[in-house]
Amino acid sequence: MKMTIEVDCTPEEARRFLGLPDVSTLNDHLVSEMSKRIDANMSLLNPEEFMKNWMSFGTGAQEQFRKFMEAATTTRR
């Protein structure tokens, strides 16, 4: 035997029925805080600064890998 029950309710109604806490004020606070942080850090989205940071990381990572490989080959001899 197979039964199907379909419940038609809003998320708010389901939350209340199940006794879950109302987190809408917390959500609103988090969204406003994230908006403030994004606005404060808009200078980090400058394309020139973005690329400069990426390029310095890439060069540093390549140099570290080269040093690692040199150390690995000299210790085996």
N, C-alpha and C positions, 0 to 999 in steps of 0.2 A: 504494500500500500504506500502510496506517495501522496503527501499533502504539501501544498504550497500556500504560504500566508504572505500576503503583500500588505505592508504598512505604508500609508501615505502621510508623511508628516515633515515638517520643516526641521532643520538641524537643531533649532532652538527647542522645539517641542520634544525631540528625541533626547536632547541633553537633560531637560527637566524630568522627563519620564524615567530615565536611567539614574537620576540623582547625581549627575556629573556637575562639577563646579563651573560657574560662569567665569571664563577667562577672557572675556572680551575687553575689559579694562586693562588687563595685563598686556594683551595683544596690541591695543591702541598705544600704550606706553612704549612698548618695544619698537613699534613702527616709527613713532615720533623720535625716539632716541637714535635709531638707525638713520633716519633722515637727517638729523643734526650731524651725525658723524660723517655721513657722505658729503654733506655740504661743506663741512670743515676740512675734508681731505680732497677737495676737488683739484687742488694744485698737484696732487700726486698723479693725476690723470693726464698731465702734460706729456704729449707724445715724445718730446725730446728727452725729458727726464726718465720716462719709462724705458726708452731704448738704451739710454746711457746705463741705467741700472742693470738691464738685461745683458748688455755687452760686457760690462765689468764682471758680472758673474760668470759668463761664458768663458772669458779669458782666464779668470782665476781658476775655474774648474779644469780647464785644459792644462794649465800649468801644474795643478795639484796631481792630476792623473799622470802627467809626464814624470814628475818627481817620484810618484808611487811606483811607476814601472821601472825607473832607473834604480830605485832602492831594491826592488824585487830581483832585478837581474844581477846586481852587484853582490847581494848576500848569498846567492846560490853558488858562486864561484869558489 
